[in-house]
Amino acid sequence: MKRTFANKGLYVGAGIGISLFALVGILSGLAIGGVIGLKLAGLLFGIPVKFTLFARILIAVSMIAGVIGAAAVFILGAAITGWIAGSVADSIHSEKAETVEDLQDVKA
């Protein structure tokens, strides 16, 4: 039996995750990554961070990593949730199909 509900749930969940990431995740990922980058630059170069080229690159890389991490959480989390919901719907649908077939066998 094809797992059509599971596939549809996966695609719907991924779409919802992408839209949530676009609305919420980009700015929060940038902010969290920037704070982590500033903390790392402060540990490496001292607390009043002088914005040299290496410090700016470190902060930019951490901001990009924050956005990628937020994307992974939002998109993968919603896609997995949709796939699980679709799998549950598939199992319920297959159980109903089996009971209908059993009823038809009894009538025959």
MDTraj code that builds the backbone (N, CA, C; nanometers):
import mdtraj as md
import numpy as np

residues = "MET LYS ARG THR PHE ALA ASN LYS GLY LEU TYR VAL GLY ALA GLY ILE GLY ILE SER LEU PHE ALA LEU VAL GLY ILE LEU SER GLY LEU ALA ILE GLY GLY VAL ILE GLY LEU LYS LEU ALA GLY LEU LEU PHE GLY ILE PRO VAL LYS PHE THR LEU PHE ALA ARG ILE LEU ILE ALA VAL SER MET ILE ALA GLY VAL ILE GLY ALA ALA ALA VAL PHE ILE LEU GLY ALA ALA ILE THR GLY TRP ILE ALA GLY SER VAL ALA ASP SER ILE HIS SER GLU LYS ALA GLU THR VAL GLU ASP LEU GLN ASP VAL LYS ALA".split()
xyz = np.array([
    [0.0844, -0.1185, 0.0000],
    [0.0000, 0.0000, 0.0000],
    [0.0887, 0.1244, 0.0000],
    [0.0540, 0.2159, -0.0855],
    [0.1305, 0.3400, -0.0898],
    [0.1006, 0.4238, 0.0339],
    [0.2004, 0.4944, 0.0784],
    [0.1836, 0.5799, 0.1963],
    [0.1535, 0.7219, 0.1489],
    [0.0357, 0.7400, 0.0919],
    [0.0033, 0.8690, 0.0322],
    [-0.0178, 0.9761, 0.1373],
    [-0.0837, 0.9425, 0.2452],
    [-0.1068, 1.0431, 0.3489],
    [0.0239, 1.0862, 0.4144],
    [0.1161, 0.9920, 0.4308],
    [0.2443, 1.0256, 0.4913],
    [0.3231, 1.1203, 0.4013],
    [0.3215, 1.0943, 0.2713],
    [0.3926, 1.1834, 0.1788],
    [0.3283, 1.3212, 0.1740],
    [0.1960, 1.3251, 0.1688],
    [0.1267, 1.4539, 0.1667],
    [0.1508, 1.5310, 0.2969],
    [0.1501, 1.4613, 0.4090],
    [0.1777, 1.5249, 0.5370],
    [0.3185, 1.5801, 0.5440],
    [0.4134, 1.5065, 0.4842],
    [0.5519, 1.5530, 0.4804],
    [0.5629, 1.6824, 0.4015],
    [0.4991, 1.6879, 0.2849],
    [0.5065, 1.8083, 0.2015],
    [0.4343, 1.9264, 0.2654],
    [0.3194, 1.9020, 0.3243],
    [0.2460, 2.0100, 0.3907],
    [0.3248, 2.0612, 0.5115],
    [0.3811, 1.9698, 0.5881],
    [0.4614, 2.0098, 0.7032],
    [0.5843, 2.0890, 0.6629],
    [0.6488, 2.0486, 0.5549],
    [0.7658, 2.1230, 0.5072],
    [0.7259, 2.2626, 0.4602],
    [0.6122, 2.2729, 0.3935],
    [0.5641, 2.4049, 0.3498],
    [0.5327, 2.4956, 0.4674],
    [0.4691, 2.4402, 0.5683],
    [0.4385, 2.5184, 0.6882],
    [0.5679, 2.5586, 0.7593],
    [0.6656, 2.4674, 0.7636],
    [0.7935, 2.4978, 0.8264],
    [0.8688, 2.6076, 0.7538],
    [0.8638, 2.6069, 0.6200],
    [0.9309, 2.7121, 0.5435],
    [0.8648, 2.8471, 0.5690],
    [0.7327, 2.8491, 0.5727],
    [0.6657, 2.9772, 0.5970],
    [0.6909, 3.0271, 0.7391],
    [0.6922, 2.9384, 0.8372],
    [0.7235, 2.9803, 0.9739],
    [0.8676, 3.0284, 0.9854],
    [0.9572, 2.9616, 0.9145],
    [1.0971, 3.0054, 0.9155],
    [1.1097, 3.1439, 0.8539],
    [1.0368, 3.1680, 0.7458],
    [1.0439, 3.2998, 0.6815],
    [0.9861, 3.4085, 0.7722],
    [0.8815, 3.3754, 0.8485],
    [0.8182, 3.4752, 0.9343],
    [0.8937, 3.4975, 1.0654],
    [0.9445, 3.3910, 1.1245],
    [0.9998, 3.4005, 1.2598],
    [1.1478, 3.3650, 1.2668],
    [1.1895, 3.2645, 1.1925],
    [1.3204, 3.2043, 1.2132],
    [1.4388, 3.2844, 1.1655],
    [1.4226, 3.3617, 1.0596],
    [1.5383, 3.4321, 1.0043],
    [1.5916, 3.5348, 1.1039],
    [1.5042, 3.6188, 1.1559],
    [1.5504, 3.7228, 1.2483],
    [1.6001, 3.6655, 1.3804],
    [1.5309, 3.5641, 1.4308],
    [1.5775, 3.5050, 1.5570],
    [1.7095, 3.4318, 1.5373],
    [1.7277, 3.3655, 1.4228],
    [1.8554, 3.3000, 1.3945],
    [1.9689, 3.3992, 1.3821],
    [1.9428, 3.5127, 1.3169],
    [2.0447, 3.6167, 1.3063],
    [2.0812, 3.6735, 1.4432],
    [1.9807, 3.6978, 1.5236],
    [2.0053, 3.7563, 1.6558],
    [2.0831, 3.6610, 1.7462],
    [2.0398, 3.5364, 1.7511],
    [2.1075, 3.4391, 1.8375],
    [2.2491, 3.4139, 1.7879],
    [2.2657, 3.3989, 1.6558],
    [2.4000, 3.3790, 1.6002],
    [2.4901, 3.4990, 1.6235],
    [2.4349, 3.6197, 1.6142],
    [2.5143, 3.7395, 1.6393],
    [2.5603, 3.7496, 1.7832],
    [2.4725, 3.7156, 1.8759],
    [2.5110, 3.7193, 2.0174],
    [2.6196, 3.6164, 2.0459],
    [2.6052, 3.4971, 1.9886],
    [2.7074, 3.3943, 2.0083],
    [2.8398, 3.4391, 1.9467],
    [2.8340, 3.5022, 1.8282],
    [2.9554, 3.5531, 1.7653],
    [3.0223, 3.6619, 1.8470],
    [2.9435, 3.7507, 1.9052],
    [3.0010, 3.8544, 1.9912],
    [3.0646, 3.7944, 2.1164],
    [3.0004, 3.6926, 2.1724],
    [3.0589, 3.6262, 2.2902],
    [3.1917, 3.5601, 2.2539],
    [3.1949, 3.4913, 2.1383],
    [3.3204, 3.4284, 2.0961],
    [3.4287, 3.5315, 2.0675],
    [3.3925, 3.6398, 2.0003],
    [3.4902, 3.7449, 1.9726],
    [3.5389, 3.8087, 2.1027],
    [3.4500, 3.8238, 2.1992],
    [3.4903, 3.8772, 2.3293],
    [3.5863, 3.7854, 2.4023],
    [3.5639, 3.6543, 2.3904],
    [3.6557, 3.5593, 2.4540],
    [3.7924, 3.5583, 2.3855],
    [3.7922, 3.5721, 2.2540],
    [3.9191, 3.5661, 2.1813],
    [3.9981, 3.6967, 2.1862],
    [3.9308, 3.8091, 2.1768],
    [3.9993, 3.9379, 2.1622],
    [3.9840, 4.0308, 2.2822],
    [3.9119, 3.9915, 2.3831],
    [3.8891, 4.0790, 2.4972],
    [3.7512, 4.1429, 2.4876],
    [3.6987, 4.1813, 2.6039],
    [3.5599, 4.2249, 2.6112],
    [3.5310, 4.3527, 2.5323],
    [3.5991, 4.4593, 2.5422],
    [3.5653, 4.5638, 2.4450],
    [3.6171, 4.5206, 2.3078],
    [3.5292, 4.4581, 2.2316],
    [3.5685, 4.3983, 2.1042],
    [3.6012, 4.5077, 2.0038],
    [3.7236, 4.5037, 1.9542],
    [3.7603, 4.5928, 1.8454],
    [3.7235, 4.5207, 1.7162],
    [3.6499, 4.5857, 1.6325],
    [3.5961, 4.5194, 1.5150],
    [3.6985, 4.5132, 1.4031],
    [3.7900, 4.4207, 1.4215],
    [3.8877, 4.3935, 1.3177],
    [3.8243, 4.3002, 1.2148],
    [3.8980, 4.2699, 1.1114],
    [3.8442, 4.1867, 1.0040],
    [3.8098, 4.0474, 1.0542],
    [3.8969, 3.9879, 1.1369],
    [3.8711, 3.8534, 1.1871],
    [3.7492, 3.8502, 1.2795],
    [3.7338, 3.9509, 1.3612],
    [3.6174, 3.9560, 1.4506],
    [3.4882, 3.9686, 1.3703],
    [3.4896, 4.0502, 1.2655],
    [3.3706, 4.0646, 1.1817],
    [3.3383, 3.9353, 1.1086],
    [3.4426, 3.8676, 1.0593],
    [3.4197, 3.7399, 0.9913],
    [3.3641, 3.6372, 1.0883],
    [3.4158, 3.6335, 1.2106],
    [3.3673, 3.5402, 1.3122],
    [3.2201, 3.5661, 1.3441],
    [3.1831, 3.6905, 1.3583],
    [3.0439, 3.7251, 1.3879],
    [2.9539, 3.6906, 1.2693],
    [2.9993, 3.7189, 1.1473],
    [2.9186, 3.6888, 1.0288],
    [2.8980, 3.5386, 1.0124],
    [3.0027, 3.4608, 1.0351],
    [2.9909, 3.3151, 1.0235],
    [2.8954, 3.2608, 1.1286],
    [2.9016, 3.3129, 1.2487],
    [2.8110, 3.2656, 1.3531],
    [2.6667, 3.3068, 1.3236],
    [2.6465, 3.4223, 1.2613],
    [2.5111, 3.4626, 1.2232],
    [2.4561, 3.3706, 1.1141],
    [2.5400, 3.3341, 1.0183],
    [2.4969, 3.2412, 0.9131],
    [2.4653, 3.1042, 0.9730],
    [2.5481, 3.0598, 1.0663],
    [2.5222, 2.9317, 1.1326],
    [2.3925, 2.9364, 1.2131],
    [2.3628, 3.0508, 1.2740],
    [2.2372, 3.0654, 1.3467],
    [2.1164, 3.0558, 1.2548],
    [2.1250, 3.1151, 1.1368],
    [2.0139, 3.1080, 1.0407],
    [1.9970, 2.9655, 0.9896],
    [2.1086, 2.8970, 0.9607],
    [2.1002, 2.7588, 0.9137],
    [2.0428, 2.6680, 1.0230],
    [2.0824, 2.6906, 1.1469],
    [2.0269, 2.6124, 1.2573],
    [1.8791, 2.6360, 1.2771],
    [1.8360, 2.7612, 1.2663],
    [1.6933, 2.7909, 1.2785],
    [1.6149, 2.7284, 1.1637],
    [1.6719, 2.7297, 1.0432],
    [1.6052, 2.6670, 0.9286],
    [1.5893, 2.5170, 0.9513],
    [1.6934, 2.4539, 1.0031],
    [1.6858, 2.3103, 1.0288],
    [1.5785, 2.2788, 1.1322],
    [1.5720, 2.3580, 1.2362],
    [1.4731, 2.3324, 1.3414],
    [1.3313, 2.3524, 1.2888],
    [1.3064, 2.4640, 1.2217],
    [1.1711, 2.4934, 1.1756],
    [1.1273, 2.3981, 1.0649],
    [1.2083, 2.3831, 0.9613],
    [1.1658, 2.3059, 0.8447],
    [1.1630, 2.1565, 0.8757],
    [1.2699, 2.1036, 0.9334],
    [1.2719, 1.9611, 0.9642],
    [1.1716, 1.9242, 1.0729],
    [1.1571, 2.0103, 1.1717],
    [1.0600, 1.9814, 1.2773],
    [0.9176, 1.9748, 1.2260],
    [0.8798, 2.0706, 1.1430],
    [0.7440, 2.0705, 1.0881],
    [0.7254, 1.9572, 0.9890],
    [0.8270, 1.9254, 0.9084],
    [0.8156, 1.8165, 0.8116],
    [0.8021, 1.6816, 0.8818],
    [0.8787, 1.6595, 0.9859],
    [0.8690, 1.5333, 1.0598],
    [0.7347, 1.5222, 1.1295],
    [0.6855, 1.6331, 1.1836],
    [0.5538, 1.6320, 1.2471],
    [0.4442, 1.5998, 1.1456],
    [0.4519, 1.6585, 1.0265],
    [0.3551, 1.6294, 0.9216],
    [0.3629, 1.4858, 0.8747],
    [0.4845, 1.4310, 0.8651],
    [0.5004, 1.2923, 0.8232],
    [0.4416, 1.1967, 0.9268],
    [0.4628, 1.2271, 1.0553],
    [0.4067, 1.1422, 1.1611],
    [0.2541, 1.1465, 1.1575],
    [0.1982, 1.2669, 1.1394],
    [0.0522, 1.2782, 1.1308],
    [-0.0008, 1.2025, 1.0091],
    [0.0693, 1.2087, 0.8962],
    [0.0282, 1.1344, 0.7777],
    [0.0397, 0.9843, 0.7967],
    [0.1416, 0.9397, 0.8679],
    [0.1565, 0.7969, 0.8950],
    [0.0435, 0.7456, 0.9839],
    [0.0034, 0.8269, 1.0810],
    [-0.1095, 0.7887, 1.1655],
    [-0.2368, 0.7808, 1.0815],
    [-0.2553, 0.8766, 0.9916],
    [-0.3732, 0.8737, 0.9039],
    [-0.3687, 0.7529, 0.8111],
    [-0.2500, 0.7155, 0.7619],
    [-0.2367, 0.5956, 0.6790],
    [-0.2754, 0.4702, 0.7553],
    [-0.2300, 0.4603, 0.8797],
    [-0.2611, 0.3405, 0.9580],
    [-0.4097, 0.3328, 0.9901],
    [-0.4713, 0.4463, 1.0186],
    [-0.6157, 0.4466, 1.0451],
    [-0.6919, 0.4103, 0.9185],
    [-0.6485, 0.4627, 0.8048],
    [-0.7149, 0.4341, 0.6781],
    [-0.7006, 0.2864, 0.6407],
    [-0.5840, 0.2277, 0.6640],
    [-0.5642, 0.0870, 0.6304],
    [-0.6458, -0.0035, 0.7223],
    [-0.6611, 0.0340, 0.8499],
    [-0.7440, -0.0449, 0.9413],
    [-0.8896, -0.0424, 0.8984],
    [-0.9384, 0.0736, 0.8535],
    [-1.0768, 0.0817, 0.8065],
    [-1.0958, -0.0004, 0.6799],
    [-0.9966, 0.0009, 0.5909],
    [-1.0058, -0.0775, 0.4676],
    [-1.0083, -0.2267, 0.4992],
    [-0.9296, -0.2695, 0.5982],
    [-0.9287, -0.4102, 0.6356],
    [-1.0620, -0.4518, 0.6967],
    [-1.1238, -0.3677, 0.7786],
    [-1.2519, -0.4042, 0.8380],
    [-1.3618, -0.4086, 0.7322],
    [-1.3577, -0.3215, 0.6319],
    [-1.4562, -0.3255, 0.5242],
    [-1.4396, -0.4529, 0.4433],
    [-1.3151, -0.4940, 0.4165],
    [-1.2915, -0.6180, 0.3432],
    [-1.3383, -0.7375, 0.4242],
    [-1.3189, -0.7345, 0.5571],
    [-1.3645, -0.8445, 0.6410],
    [-1.5163, -0.8546, 0.6381],
    [-1.5860, -0.7423, 0.6404],
    [-1.7314, -0.7420, 0.6346],
    [-1.7809, -0.7956, 0.5010],
    [-1.7130, -0.7648, 0.3925],
    [-1.7533, -0.8157, 0.2617],
    [-1.7300, -0.9642, 0.2518],
    [-1.6248, -1.0165, 0.3152],
    [-1.5999, -1.1603, 0.3149],
    [-1.7070, -1.2345, 0.3940],
    [-1.7555, -1.1740, 0.5033],
    [-1.8589, -1.2395, 0.5850],
    [-1.9910, -1.2458, 0.5079],
    [-2.0254, -1.1411, 0.4333],
    [-2.1493, -1.1387, 0.3565],
    [-2.1454, -1.2405, 0.2427],
    [-2.0303, -1.2656, 0.1887],
    [-2.0199, -1.3565, 0.0740],
    [-2.0209, -1.4984, 0.1225],
])
top = md.Topology()
chain = top.add_chain()
for i, resn in enumerate(residues, 1):
    res = top.add_residue(resn, chain, resSeq=i)
    for name in ("N", "CA", "C"):
        top.add_atom(name, md.element.get_by_symbol(name[0]), res)
traj = md.Trajectory(xyz[None], top)
